[in-house]
Amino acid sequence: MAQTHEKPPTMLSHGELPYPHGTLVEDTKHDRTGELVGLIEEHTKEGRKLVSQTAYLRPKGGGTEWETPLARIQSVENR
């Protein structure tokens, strides 16, 4: 019989931004730049093990936000 692996229950919360809100960052996954507006972290309910971190960006000057893994952004000033 095949084994199935169920994902443990998780919860979402706001994470601490790695740069100040509005910092212009490069999204290396989507090859775009945008302003950092938020960070959501996913943790397991039991033990609060970090599962993922997602950064939320928007085009400079406004527009539709998009998301990308936190590990895929870097400050434009730090390049």
N, C-alpha and C positions, 0 to 999 in steps of 0.2 A: 504494500500500500504506500502511495506517495505521501511524503511528509509535507505539510504546509507550514509556513512560517508567518505567523500573524505579527503585524507591527504592534508594539506595545502602545498603550494609550499615551497620548502626548497633550501638551498645552502650549499655547502661544503667549508671548509677552513682548513688550517693547524692550529692546536691548540698548546698551550704551553706544552712542555713535562713535566711530573711530576718529572722526573729524567733526568740526563744528557744523551745525545745520546750515545748509546752503553752500557748503564747500564744493567747488567744481572738481569732479572726479571723472576718471576714465573708466568705462565699463569695458574690460578686455574681452568679455564673452560676446557682447553684441557690437563691439568696435564703435562705441558712441561715447560722448561726454555728456554729463548732466550734473545738476545740483543734487547733493545728498539731502534727502528729506526725512528718512526714517530707517529704522532697523527692526525687524521682527525676528525673535528667536523661538525655536521650537525645542522644548525640553520634554523628556519622559516625565510622566506624572510621578512615578516611583523613582526616587533617587535623583531627580532633576538632571539627568545626563543630557548634555547638549546634543541635539540631533541635527539642527541646521540653523544658519543665519542668513537672512535675506535682506538685502539693501533695497531701498526704494529711491528711485531717481526721477528727476523731471528735467526736460530741456531747459537750458538757460533762458530766462525770459518768460517761461511758462509753457504750458502744453500738457500733453498726456503723459502721466507717470508710467514707469516700467519698473520691473523688478529684476534683480540679478543676484547670484550668490555673493555674499560679502567678500569672500576670498578673491573675487574677480574685479574688485575696484581698487584704484589707487588715486591719491591726490594728484591733480595735474601739476601742482607746484612742486611735488616731490619727484618728478620724473627726471 
